[in-house]
């Protein structure tokens, strides 16, 4: 004969908001393989009416999600029993009723990334009932802390356009509007964005181009100025050999007696030879 025994501490509520989408409130019982657990709950607002759990009425899993059953902010009781073949255990009931207002929320998991100069956060998806309060700031003395409410997790959310060579820090907390409770803030995570590094070849090319501009542009301006000067306002400059240094009257004063007349005569070849020998 097989005996099933459920200890009272094994029928309990466990809240783990980090997995709230599937397992916000867990009913845990110590069960043996191939054994089924039957779970029922009652609201103490309507006492003595036990209702089978919508998803956990008869399962082999010792851990099951009853979030859809715990829908009101009132005390709830829970009972669990095990079934193996024709054998059925007695009910194991909670020692103390459970109220979702007593839920202790845990900080959300988050992933901080940078997309270029954009600060991006991705929060853990905890279900439609969970919202997140995100605080972020630039890591410097006297920096202003900014706050943003994120309605759902699981998708990247842009927070800030970052400045080069600056560090930004982020922290977040969980909020459930239905019960009006906040979790503590998560650990602060910081990221630093680096300035765009210029390749060495590009920097060298830019330096050479800048130096060429410094040399070529002034020379070009000077040449264009000279060209415009000669084209629009020409200045005639005489060479020194053509400049008149003395009085023009002295240059043209010529007395007739100082001019030696030249006689024209035809010389024979013998006279030319004698004059060349002498």
Secondary structure as the mmCIF struct_conf table of DSSP 4:
data_model
#
loop_
_struct_conf.conf_type_id
_struct_conf.id
_struct_conf.beg_label_comp_id
_struct_conf.beg_label_asym_id
_struct_conf.beg_label_seq_id
_struct_conf.end_label_comp_id
_struct_conf.end_label_asym_id
_struct_conf.end_label_seq_id
HELX_RH_3T_P HELX_RH_3T_P1 UNK A 8 UNK A 10
BEND BEND1 UNK A 11 UNK A 11
STRN STRN1 UNK A 12 UNK A 15
HELX_RH_3T_P HELX_RH_3T_P2 UNK A 17 UNK A 19
HELX_RH_AL_P HELX_RH_AL_P1 UNK A 20 UNK A 23
BEND BEND2 UNK A 24 UNK A 24
STRN STRN2 UNK A 25 UNK A 28
TURN_TY1_P TURN_TY1_P1 UNK A 33 UNK A 34
STRN STRN3 UNK A 36 UNK A 43
HELX_RH_3T_P HELX_RH_3T_P3 UNK A 44 UNK A 46
TURN_TY1_P TURN_TY1_P2 UNK A 47 UNK A 48
STRN STRN4 UNK A 51 UNK A 52
TURN_TY1_P TURN_TY1_P3 UNK A 54 UNK A 56
BEND BEND3 UNK A 57 UNK A 57
STRN STRN5 UNK A 58 UNK A 59
BEND BEND4 UNK A 60 UNK A 60
BEND BEND5 UNK A 62 UNK A 62
STRN STRN6 UNK A 63 UNK A 65
TURN_TY1_P TURN_TY1_P4 UNK A 67 UNK A 69
BEND BEND6 UNK A 72 UNK A 74
STRN STRN7 UNK A 76 UNK A 84
TURN_TY1_P TURN_TY1_P5 UNK A 85 UNK A 86
STRN STRN8 UNK A 87 UNK A 88
HELX_LH_PP_P HELX_LH_PP_P1 UNK A 89 UNK A 91
STRN STRN9 UNK A 92 UNK A 93
BEND BEND7 UNK A 95 UNK A 96
STRN STRN10 UNK A 98 UNK A 98
HELX_RH_3T_P HELX_RH_3T_P4 UNK A 100 UNK A 102
HELX_LH_PP_P HELX_LH_PP_P2 UNK A 105 UNK A 109
STRN STRN11 UNK A 110 UNK A 115
TURN_TY1_P TURN_TY1_P6 UNK A 116 UNK A 117
STRN STRN12 UNK A 118 UNK A 123
TURN_TY1_P TURN_TY1_P7 UNK A 128 UNK A 129
STRN STRN13 UNK A 130 UNK A 138
BEND BEND8 UNK A 139 UNK A 140
TURN_TY1_P TURN_TY1_P8 UNK A 141 UNK A 142
HELX_LH_PP_P HELX_LH_PP_P3 UNK A 143 UNK A 145
STRN STRN14 UNK A 146 UNK A 150
BEND BEND9 UNK A 153 UNK A 155
STRN STRN15 UNK A 156 UNK A 161
HELX_LH_PP_P HELX_LH_PP_P4 UNK A 162 UNK A 163
TURN_TY1_P TURN_TY1_P9 UNK A 164 UNK A 165
STRN STRN16 UNK A 166 UNK A 176
TURN_TY1_P TURN_TY1_P10 UNK A 177 UNK A 180
STRN STRN17 UNK A 181 UNK A 182
HELX_LH_PP_P HELX_LH_PP_P5 UNK A 183 UNK A 188
STRN STRN18 UNK A 189 UNK A 193
HELX_LH_PP_P HELX_LH_PP_P6 UNK A 194 UNK A 199
HELX_RH_AL_P HELX_RH_AL_P2 UNK A 200 UNK A 232
BEND BEND10 UNK A 233 UNK A 233
HELX_RH_3T_P HELX_RH_3T_P5 UNK A 240 UNK A 242
BEND BEND11 UNK A 243 UNK A 243
BEND BEND12 UNK A 246 UNK A 246
HELX_RH_AL_P HELX_RH_AL_P3 UNK A 248 UNK A 252
HELX_RH_3T_P HELX_RH_3T_P6 UNK A 256 UNK A 258
BEND BEND13 UNK A 259 UNK A 259
HELX_LH_PP_P HELX_LH_PP_P7 UNK A 260 UNK A 261
HELX_LH_PP_P HELX_LH_PP_P8 UNK A 266 UNK A 268
HELX_RH_AL_P HELX_RH_AL_P4 UNK A 269 UNK A 277
#
